[in-house]
Amino acid sequence: MKCIVCHSQSIESREINEEIHNGNDIIYVKLNIPVCSSCGERYYDRKTIKHLEEIQKSVTFDSSHLSEIGKVLVYKE
């Protein structure tokens, strides 16, 4: 497979954290997908996109599938 951005041949499967935004919250979902080693372009198949969409639809603040690992804060001057 050749990268559509940088045309490199170095695309390999990697574990990444995909972000799903839910209001002010950010949820990280671990995925194993092809990523270009040169430029970082990610390649998602239909099954992965559908999986992410299902997670986004099912997430609530009461979800037992989520655990808090920190907070994202904004610095105000």
C-alpha positions as CSV (number, residue, x, y, z in Angstrom):
1,M,0.0,0.0,0.0
2,K,1.2,3.5,-0.8
3,C,0.5,6.5,1.3
4,I,-1.9,8.9,-0.4
5,V,-0.3,11.9,1.3
6,C,3.5,11.4,1.1
7,H,3.6,8.4,-1.3
8,S,5.7,6.4,1.1
9,Q,5.6,2.6,1.1
10,S,6.1,2.5,4.9
11,I,2.6,1.9,6.1
12,E,2.3,-0.5,9.1
13,S,-0.3,-1.5,11.6
14,R,0.0,0.5,14.9
15,E,-2.0,0.9,18.1
16,I,-3.3,4.4,18.3
17,N,-5.7,6.4,20.6
18,E,-8.6,7.8,18.6
19,E,-10.4,10.7,20.2
20,I,-14.2,10.9,20.4
21,H,-15.5,14.2,21.6
22,N,-18.6,14.2,23.8
23,G,-19.4,17.8,24.8
24,N,-16.4,19.0,26.8
25,D,-15.2,15.4,27.4
26,I,-12.7,13.5,25.3
27,I,-12.8,9.7,25.1
28,Y,-9.8,7.8,23.9
29,V,-10.5,4.5,22.0
30,K,-7.6,2.2,21.4
31,L,-7.4,1.0,17.8
32,N,-5.0,-1.0,15.7
33,I,-5.0,0.5,12.2
34,P,-2.6,1.1,9.3
35,V,-0.5,4.3,9.8
36,C,2.1,5.8,7.5
37,S,5.4,5.8,9.3
38,S,6.6,8.8,7.3
39,C,3.8,11.3,7.7
40,G,1.4,9.8,10.2
41,E,-1.6,9.5,7.9
42,R,-4.2,7.0,9.3
43,Y,-6.2,4.6,7.3
44,Y,-9.6,3.4,8.6
45,D,-11.7,0.7,7.1
46,R,-15.5,0.7,7.1
47,K,-15.7,-1.7,10.0
48,T,-13.5,0.5,12.2
49,I,-15.5,3.6,11.3
50,K,-18.8,1.8,12.1
51,H,-17.3,0.7,15.4
52,L,-16.3,4.3,16.3
53,E,-19.8,5.6,15.3
54,E,-21.5,3.0,17.5
55,I,-19.3,3.9,20.5
56,Q,-20.1,7.6,20.0
57,K,-23.8,6.9,19.9
58,S,-23.8,4.7,23.0
59,V,-21.6,6.8,25.3
60,T,-23.3,8.4,28.3
61,F,-21.9,9.7,31.5
62,D,-23.1,6.6,33.3
63,S,-21.3,4.3,30.8
64,S,-19.5,1.4,32.5
65,H,-17.1,1.2,29.6
66,L,-15.4,4.5,30.6
67,S,-12.9,5.2,33.3
68,E,-11.5,8.6,34.1
69,I,-7.7,8.9,33.7
70,G,-7.3,12.6,34.0
71,K,-8.8,15.9,33.0
72,V,-8.3,18.3,30.1
73,L,-8.0,21.8,31.4
74,V,-7.9,25.2,29.7
75,Y,-5.5,27.9,31.0
76,K,-7.2,31.3,31.3
77,E,-5.2,34.5,31.6
